[in-house]
């Protein structure tokens, strides 16, 4: 993955989520939502780290390494931590998580974005559905016009979806995990009965 205009982060504030939680602590589920966004980013970063083969940079918010994506690895985030699927030992996974947290704190915030994230697929589906339906409604009802409407909707959606998916990850479904600490890693089964390593994390409030 390379950093471009779609993935260049504004400078996140380390205490931003802690401050928000203090101000809006009366909102039910806020802490879980904030933690889920940070866990999601750490899941992505850990997959990048475990897939990595080249050199890495430090202290560069807009660092653009050549990253190799190991497609045999995948993850699923929860508000307590994330499942990591694939052939990786708990010790190797632990090193990956710790290194990911370190590199986030050194400014590699683009590690939060991953091209195989389910967010991208969801955004692409919503755009395709919305644009296609919009085209069908607005165009004449004869078969040729309707067929052209479908083609137009799919074409526009496919060109817009990658950047829209990255934007959604960047601003909505992930956040730089300043508040997360590794608690433990253990092998388990997920809700579907699939074998995985679970990375259990804890929240720490920053002053």
C-alpha positions as CSV (number, residue, x, y, z in Angstrom):
1,X,0.0,0.0,0.0
2,X,1.3,3.5,-0.8
3,X,0.2,6.7,0.8
4,X,-1.6,9.2,-1.4
5,X,-4.1,12.0,-1.0
6,X,-6.8,9.5,0.1
7,X,-4.7,8.2,3.0
8,X,-2.7,11.1,4.2
9,X,-3.7,11.7,7.8
10,X,-4.3,14.9,9.6
11,X,-2.2,14.9,12.8
12,X,-4.2,12.9,15.3
13,X,-4.1,14.0,19.0
14,X,-3.0,11.2,21.3
15,X,-5.5,12.2,24.0
16,X,-8.3,12.9,21.6
17,X,-10.4,9.8,22.4
18,X,-9.7,10.1,26.1
19,X,-10.8,13.7,26.1
20,X,-13.9,12.8,24.2
21,X,-14.7,10.0,26.6
22,X,-14.4,12.3,29.6
23,X,-16.7,14.9,28.0
24,X,-19.4,12.5,26.8
25,X,-19.1,9.7,29.3
26,X,-22.9,9.7,29.8
27,X,-23.4,8.3,26.2
28,X,-23.9,4.5,26.4
29,X,-21.6,2.5,24.3
30,X,-19.2,5.4,23.5
31,X,-16.1,3.7,25.0
32,X,-16.8,0.5,23.1
33,X,-17.2,2.4,19.8
34,X,-14.0,4.3,20.3
35,X,-12.1,1.2,21.3
36,X,-13.5,-0.8,18.3
37,X,-12.2,1.9,15.9
38,X,-8.7,1.7,17.5
39,X,-8.7,-2.1,17.6
40,X,-9.7,-2.1,13.9
41,X,-6.7,0.1,13.0
42,X,-4.4,-2.1,15.1
43,X,-5.7,-5.2,13.4
44,X,-4.9,-3.7,10.0
45,X,-1.4,-2.6,11.1
46,X,-0.6,-6.0,12.6
47,X,-1.5,-7.7,9.3
48,X,0.8,-5.2,7.5
49,X,3.7,-5.9,9.9
50,X,3.3,-9.7,9.7
51,X,3.3,-9.4,5.9
52,X,6.2,-7.1,5.7
53,X,9.5,-8.0,4.1
54,X,11.2,-4.7,3.2
55,X,12.7,-1.8,5.1
56,X,10.5,0.4,7.3
57,X,10.7,4.1,8.2
58,X,10.4,6.0,11.4
59,X,8.9,9.3,12.5
60,X,7.3,9.9,9.1
61,X,3.6,10.5,9.1
62,X,3.5,10.3,5.3
63,X,6.0,7.4,5.0
64,X,5.4,5.4,1.8
65,X,7.0,2.0,2.1
66,X,6.5,-0.8,-0.4
67,X,4.2,-3.1,1.5
68,X,3.5,-6.7,0.7
69,X,0.1,-7.9,1.6
70,X,0.0,-11.6,2.8
71,X,-3.5,-12.6,1.7
72,X,-3.4,-15.7,3.9
73,X,-3.7,-13.5,6.9
74,X,-6.9,-11.8,8.0
75,X,-8.6,-10.4,11.0
76,X,-11.9,-9.6,12.7
77,X,-12.1,-6.7,15.2
78,X,-14.3,-6.6,18.4
79,X,-14.4,-4.0,21.2
80,X,-12.2,-6.3,23.3
81,X,-9.5,-7.1,20.7
82,X,-9.2,-8.9,17.4
83,X,-9.1,-12.3,15.9
84,X,-6.1,-13.0,13.7
85,X,-6.5,-15.8,11.1
86,X,-3.7,-17.5,9.4
87,X,-0.5,-19.4,10.0
88,X,1.3,-17.3,12.7
89,X,2.6,-18.3,16.1
90,X,1.4,-16.4,19.2
91,X,5.0,-15.2,19.8
92,X,5.3,-13.9,16.3
93,X,1.8,-12.3,16.6
94,X,2.9,-10.6,19.9
95,X,5.9,-9.1,18.2
96,X,3.8,-7.9,15.4
97,X,1.2,-6.2,17.7
98,X,3.9,-4.5,19.8
99,X,5.8,-3.3,16.6
100,X,2.5,-2.0,15.1
101,X,1.7,0.1,18.3
102,X,5.3,1.4,18.3
103,X,5.1,2.5,14.6
104,X,1.8,4.2,15.1
105,X,3.3,6.2,17.9
106,X,6.2,7.1,15.6
107,X,3.8,8.5,13.0
108,X,3.0,5.7,10.5
109,X,-0.7,6.4,10.7
110,X,-1.4,5.0,7.2
111,X,-0.9,1.6,8.7
112,X,-4.6,1.9,9.8
113,X,-5.8,1.5,6.2
114,X,-5.9,-1.8,4.5
115,X,-7.2,-2.7,0.9
116,X,-8.8,-5.9,2.0
117,X,-10.9,-4.4,4.8
118,X,-14.6,-5.3,4.7
119,X,-15.3,-1.5,4.8
120,X,-14.2,-1.3,1.2
121,X,-16.5,-4.0,0.0
122,X,-19.4,-2.5,2.0
123,X,-18.8,1.0,0.5
124,X,-18.5,-0.4,-3.0
125,X,-21.8,-2.3,-2.6
126,X,-23.7,0.7,-1.3
127,X,-22.3,2.9,-4.0
128,X,-23.1,0.4,-6.8
129,X,-26.6,-0.1,-5.5
130,X,-27.3,3.6,-5.0
131,X,-25.9,4.8,-8.3
132,X,-27.5,2.0,-10.2
133,X,-31.0,2.6,-8.7
134,X,-30.6,6.3,-9.2
135,X,-29.8,5.8,-12.9
136,X,-32.7,3.4,-13.4
137,X,-35.1,5.8,-11.8
138,X,-33.9,8.9,-13.6
139,X,-33.6,7.4,-17.1
140,X,-36.4,6.5,-19.5
141,X,-37.9,3.1,-18.9
142,X,-37.1,1.5,-22.3
143,X,-34.7,-1.5,-22.1
144,X,-31.7,0.2,-23.8
145,X,-31.8,3.2,-21.5
146,X,-32.2,1.0,-18.5
147,X,-29.3,-1.1,-19.6
148,X,-27.2,2.0,-20.1
149,X,-28.2,3.1,-16.6
150,X,-27.0,-0.1,-15.0
151,X,-23.7,0.2,-16.9
152,X,-23.3,3.8,-15.9
153,X,-24.0,3.1,-12.2
154,X,-21.6,0.2,-12.0
155,X,-18.9,2.1,-13.9
156,X,-19.1,5.2,-11.7
157,X,-19.2,3.2,-8.5
158,X,-16.2,1.1,-9.5
159,X,-14.1,4.3,-10.1
160,X,-15.2,6.0,-6.9
161,X,-15.3,3.1,-4.5
162,X,-11.6,2.6,-3.8
163,X,-11.1,6.2,-2.6
164,X,-14.5,6.2,-0.9
165,X,-13.6,3.0,1.0
166,X,-10.2,4.4,2.1
167,X,-11.9,7.7,3.2
168,X,-14.5,5.7,5.2
169,X,-11.7,3.7,6.9
170,X,-9.7,6.8,7.7
171,X,-12.5,8.9,9.2
172,X,-15.1,6.5,10.4
173,X,-14.1,2.8,11.0
174,X,-10.5,3.2,12.3
175,X,-8.6,5.5,14.7
176,X,-4.9,5.6,15.6
177,X,-4.7,3.3,18.7
178,X,-3.1,5.6,21.2
179,X,-5.2,4.2,24.0
180,X,-4.6,0.5,23.5
181,X,-2.3,-1.8,25.4
182,X,-1.7,-5.5,24.8
183,X,-3.1,-7.7,27.5
184,X,-2.7,-11.3,26.2
185,X,-2.8,-13.5,23.1
186,X,-4.4,-16.9,23.1
187,X,-5.7,-19.5,20.6
188,X,-9.5,-19.8,20.5
189,X,-12.5,-20.3,18.2
190,X,-14.4,-17.4,16.8
191,X,-18.2,-17.1,16.8
192,X,-18.4,-19.3,13.7
193,X,-16.2,-22.0,15.2
194,X,-13.1,-21.1,13.2
195,X,-9.6,-21.4,14.8
196,X,-7.8,-18.2,15.4
197,X,-5.5,-16.3,17.7
198,X,-7.3,-13.7,19.8
199,X,-5.4,-10.5,20.6
200,X,-7.0,-9.2,23.8
201,X,-6.4,-5.5,24.4
202,X,-7.1,-3.0,27.2
203,X,-8.0,0.7,27.2
204,X,-5.8,3.2,29.0
205,X,-6.9,6.7,29.5
206,X,-4.3,9.3,28.6
207,X,-3.9,12.6,30.4
